[in-house]
Amino acid sequence: MKLLKPLTTGYIRHVINGEKLQGSDDLQIHYGAYRLKQVRHSHTILFLKGKIIKWDHLKPFFPIAIVAEKFMQSPEYAEDITIIKVENLDEAYWKFINDYRDSIDIPIIAVTGTSGKTTTKEMIKHFLMANRNIAFTISTNNSRTVHLANLLSIDGTTEAAVFETAVGAPNDIVKAAAYLKPTIGIITNIGEHHLNHCKTLEAYIAAKGEMISSLQPNGILIINADDEKTTKLDFKQFSGKILTFGIHKTCDYRASNLEYSTNGMKFTLEHDQKKHQMYVPGLGEHQVYNALAAIVAVHQIGMGFLAIKERLMSFETFNRQMKVYNGPNGSTLIDDSWSITTTSLKAALKVLENVGKSKRKIAVIGTITDLGSWGYVIHELAGEIIASSDVDVLITIGMHAKIMGETAKILNHTLEVYSFMNHIQAFPFLKNIVDPTSIVLIKGDMYSEPIKKISMLLRKKNK
């Protein structure tokens, strides 16, 4: 990944206290890597554990610099390879990262949350790209391995950056922050997810709360005032500014007068005793929360409300996120098969209730993933959420999703429940029960093949 500015091997050697074994101190370095497969360009510095046996694999990327603990020789390519020996590779690597990050003086926004982080990140990106050159997380690529790439994607022309900091396990945000050192942090909400690695709900909440300690001392923390779990985090050690957004409670940036409109939501933004009329594409109260979080961030780095209003109107939602289509037999279809957590399920059911007030409401729900031993408990909770909603017919797809149906039926005897193992069984059944009085919500995970296929089948038949 390309550096902010070219650095010489001599400068880097000085930063990491390394000893030159071979090559030149004058080699210009433009890229950084810590794995062999990350080397895709010449003039890369590679922090490598172990020995390189097949130098020919790196030959297409010469000249190159390698930092290592173990002594290595490559006499055949001595002019093209600079080797720097260090006592401790991890320490050297972090000295390099910290020195590089300290050379960057721009707003860096980190976004986390159980639901809405990708949309919030995309909104911030959309806002800032109006008049700034920015670095950002590409799509949903927020895994642990992309932090170096994200940091090094900031170059000399970058004026701001926004990155997703996901939680798959404890310390994920801490590790991301070690690279990014964010100046603004956002916690959209905290639900129940990734319990396969976090093990307990308390550990998952604590993992999201790592955002607090990850910010710079004078940073800005943006939190959802309406989210119960978020507001219970310990903020005592945070010395920066805390800003709140919400709908139902008093907060710094509040949305009121929410109204469903054509493919979006109208609302009044209240801040500093002034009101601003807004429209955000995308249906649902949760979309307003996403917009609020993004608005707070960009407003804090200088964007005015008029520019925010104009830019927000042109935001484009992701495919499979609350997209409305004509369904089979004259029915209405809402495709929200981007992801599923109990938090996003509750939000999607609210949309179904509001959009389909005069219609027969059918929910097609898939399995919630990444729950580990919590799978049964969380699917029971999902069933409770469905049972208390205004759904008339529930169709579950998948073995674990069946738990939702069983729980919902026990709690709501009037609810029609049908469970299938795959889309092959579910699609013909669904197609036969819908008509112009029906509205269908499809809710599941983007990686669930049955949910993806039934969504594609319903949309393909009714373009």
N, C-alpha and C positions, 0 to 999 in steps of 0.2 A: 504494500500500500504506500502511496506516495507521501513523502514528508512535506511538512509545512515549507521548509526551505532546504536546499542541499546542505549537507554537513560533511565535513572531511573525516576520514578515518582517524586522523590525528586528534581532532576535536573530540570525537566519541571515545577514543582511547583514554584521553585525559579525564573525561566525565566518569568513566567506569573503572578507572585505575587499572588499565590493562597493559600487558606487555606485548609488543609487536614481535611475532616470531618470523613473519614472512610478509613480503609485499610493501605497500607504500602508505605513508601517512597522508598523502595528498589525494587519495581516491575519493571522488565525489559520491556521496551516498544519497540516493533519492527515495529508497524504499526500505521497509523493515519487515522482518518475519521471525517467527520462533518455531516454525515447522518447515520441513523440506518442501511439502506440497504447497506452502504459501509463497515460495519463490517463483515468481512469474516474470521477473524483469532483471535486466542487468543493473549494476550499481545498487544492489540490495545488501543490507547487513543482516545476517542470519545468526540468531542466538541459538546454539545447537548443543544439545546434550548427546554424549556418545561420540563415536567416530564415524566419519564418512569413509566408506570403502570404495564406492563407485563414483569417482570424481566426474566421470563422463556424463553422468545424469545432470550435473550442474553446468556443464560446458556451454549449453545454449544461452546461459544467463551470465556469462563472464563479461566484464570483471565483477567480482563479488568479494564481500568481506564476511569473515566468519569469526564469531566469538565463541570460545569454548574453554572448558576447564582442562581437558586432556590434550596432550601434545599431539599435533597432527603435522604430517609432511605431505607436500604435493609438488615434488621437484619438477614434474613434467609441465605444470601450469603455474610456476612460481610467479610469473609476471602478472597473471590474471587473478590471483587469489591472495587477498590479504588476511592473515590469520592473527587474531588477537587472543592471547591467553589471559584468563582471569582465575582468581582463587575460588570464587563462588559465582556460578553462572546466574542464579536467581537474583542475587544482590546486584550484579552488573546489569541485568536486564531491567530491574526496577529503577536503578540510577538513570539509565537511558530514558525510560518512560517518564520519570518525574522531571528530568531536565527538559525533555521535549514538551510535556504538558505545561510546564511553567513558562515556556516561551509564548504561550497562546493567551491572548487577552480579549476574549469575546464571550458573550453570553452562551452558556452551554446548558440546555434544558434536558433533564432526564425525566421520563414518564414511566410510572409503574401503576399497577392496579389489577384487580381480578378481571374486570371487564372494562372495555372502553379505551385501553391504552393505545392501541393501534389507531383508532379513529381520532383520538385526541392528538396523537403525534402527527397524523396526516393533516389535521386542521391547522396545527401550528406551522407545519411545513408550508401549507397553502397560504396562510397569512403572510409569512415572512418572505416567500418567494416573489411576492408582488414587487419588492424593491431591494431585496438583499440576495447576496450569494450565500447559500447555506449548505451545511453538511447535515445528513440525516440517515436514520435507519431505513434501509430499503425494504419495502413491503413489511413482512412480519419477521424478518431475519434478526431476531433478538437473542440468539443463543450465546453461550459463554465464549464461544470461539471468535466472535466478531468484534470484541471490544478493541483489540489492537487495530483492526481494519477501520473501525469507526473513528478512533483517535487520529490515525494517520490519514484519514480522508479529509481532514482539515488542512487547507493549504493557505498560502499567503493572501488569497482573495476572499477567504471565508469570513463572513461578518457575524454569523450566528450558527448554532448547531442544535439539533433536537434528536434525541435517541431514546429508544425504548430500553428499559431495564427490567427484563422479565424475572420472575422467581420460579425456578424449577426445583430449587433446593435452598436451604439456609446458606447465607453468605454470598449468594449470587449478586445482590445489589452492591455489597461491599466490594466484591471483585470488579464489578463494572466501574464503580466509583474510583477505584484505585487508578484506572486508566483515565476516566473522563473528568473527574473532579468537578461535578456539575455545580453551576452557580444558582440554578433554579431547579427545584424538584417538585414533581406532581404525584400525588397518590389519588387516583380517580375514585377508588372504592376498595373494600376488602371483603371478599366472600369466602367460598370454600373451594379450593382447587389445589392441585399438585400435592395432595396429601400422601402420595406414594413415596415421596422423598422427605417432605417436611414432617411426616408421621402424625402430628397432632395439629388441630386447628390453632392452638396457641402458638406453636412453632411457626406455622404459616403466617399468622398475623405479625409475629416478631420479625419474620423475614421481610415482609413488606415494610415494616417499620424501620428497617435498615436505612431507608432513604433519609431519615432524620439525621443520623450520624454521618451519612455520606456526603452531605452538603458542605460547602465551604463555610467558615465561621460567620461570614457576613452574607450568606446566601439567603434565598427566598424559598420557603416551603409553602406549597399550595395544596390545601386539603378540602375534602368534601364535608361540609358542616352537617349534612344530613345523614352521613354514613356512620352508623353506631360503632362499628369496630374501629374505624379510623380515628374517631374522636377519643377513643380510650387509650391510644398510644401515649407513651411518656415523652412529653416535649420539654421537660425541665432542663435538659442539658443542651438544648438547641439555643444558640445565641443570636441567630439571624431573625429575619422577619417571617411571621406566619400570616398567610392570607387565606381566607375561607370563601368558598362558593357554595351555593345551594338554592333550594326552592322553598323549603318548608320552615327553615329557621332563619333567625337574624344572622347575617353574614356580610362580608365585605363586598361581594359581588353576588347579587341575588336575581333570580329570574321569577317573574310573576306573570299572571294573565296568560298562561300557556294555552295554546289553541292549535288543534290539528288543522293543517292546511293541505293543499295539493302536494303530496310527496314530501312534506316537511312540517316544521313546527314554527309557529309565530310565538314570540314571547317579548316581555318587557324586561330589559336589563336595568337594574337599579344599582347605582354605585355613587357614593359620595353625594347623596341626596339629589341625584339627577337621574332621569329616566331616558332610555334609548330603546327604540323599537327595533327588534331583530327578527330575522328569519333564518332558520338553519335547515338545509335539505336533510331528509332522513326522518322517519316517523318515530315518535315515542318520547316520553319524558327523559329516558336515559340519554337520548341524543342531545337534549338541552343541557344535561349535566356535562357531556363531552365538550359541547361548545363553550360552556362557562369556564371549564378548566383551561381550555386553549386561550380564551379571551383574557383571562387573568394573566397568563404568561406573557402574551405579546403586548398587552397594555403596560406591563411592568418594564418592558424594554423599549417603550416609546411609541407604540402604535396607537393612534387616536381612534375613538369610537366610530367616527364616520367612515374611516378607512376599513375598520373591522367589519362594520355592517355591510359595506359593499363587497368586500372580499368573501365574507361568510356565505353570501347568497350564491356564489358561484362554486362552492365546494361540491365535489362529486363523491358520493358514498361508494364504498367498495361493492363489487358484485357479491351477491348472496348476503347482503346486510339489509334487512327490511325492504327488499325490493318487491313491488306490487306488480302482479301480472294477471292476465286473463287466464283462468283455470279451466279444466275440463267441464264440458256441459254447461257453460255459461257461468261457472263459479268464479270466485276471486281467490287468488293465490298470493300469500305473503311468504317470500323465501328469506329466511333468516338462518341459513345453514352454515354461516361463517364459523361460529364457535358456540359452545354451550357450557355454562356453569349455572349454579342455582341462581346467581345474581342476574345473569343475562336471560335466563328462563323466565324469571318473574317479570322482567322488563318487557319481554316479547309477548307474554300473556296479557299485559296491560294494553299493548298496542292492538292485539287481537280484539280485546274487549271494546276499545274505543272505535276502531275502524269498522268492526262488524256488529254494531249495536242492534241492527234490525235483521241480522242474518243468523243462520245456524253455524255455530263456531266449532270447527274441527281442528284439533292440534295433532300433528304428526311429529313425535319426539323420539330422538335417538339417544344412545348411551352417552353418559358423561365420562370422560376419560381422565387418566392421571390421578386416580383416587386411592390406589393401593388397597390396603385393608379397610379403608373407609368406604369402599364402593357401595356396600349394602345400605349403610346409614345415610349416605348422601342421596342415593336414589330414593330412599324412603322420604327424605326431606323434600325432594323434587316432587314426589307424589302428593305430599301434603300441600305444596304450593299449587299444584294443578287442581287438587280437590277444592281449594278455596277460591279458585278463579271462576270465570263465567263460561268455561268451555262446556260444550254439549257432548262432543264425541272426542275421545282420546284414542289415538292409534300409536302404539309403541313399536319400535323396530330394534331388535337386538335382545340378547339374553338378559343383560343387566337392566335395560330399559323396562323390561317386563315388571321389575320390582316397583317402578313408578305406577304402572297401571294397577297392580294389585293393591298398593297402598291407597291410591286415589279412589278406587272402587269401594273400599271399606269405609272411607270417610265421606264419600258422596255417592249415595245409592242411586241417584237419578242420572249419574254420568254413565254414558255408554263407553265401554272400554274394550278394545281389540288389540291383541298383541301378536306380532309376527317376528320371525327370525331374520327376514331379509326383504328387500324391495320387490323381489319377484312375486312374493305372496301379497305384499301390501298394496302394490300399485293397482292391480285390477280391482281389488276390493274398494279402494278409495275412489277410483274412477266411477264405480257403479253407484256410490252413495251420494255423490255431489250433484248439485243442480244450481240454477241461478240464485237460489236463496242461501247458498253455502259460501263460507269463507274459510280457507284452509291456511293454517300456519305450519310451515316446515321448520323445525328447530333441531339442530344437531351440530356435529363437529365437521370442520372442513376436510378432515382426513378420514371421515367415515364413508366408506364406499357405498353402503346401502342408502344413506341419507343423500349423498351426492347424486347417486343414480336416479332415485325417485324424484329428486328436484329437477334433474335434467329431462327426465321423461315427461313430467308434467308441463315443463316450459316448452319443450320441443313440440309437443302436440298442439300447443296453443300460442304460437308466435303471433 
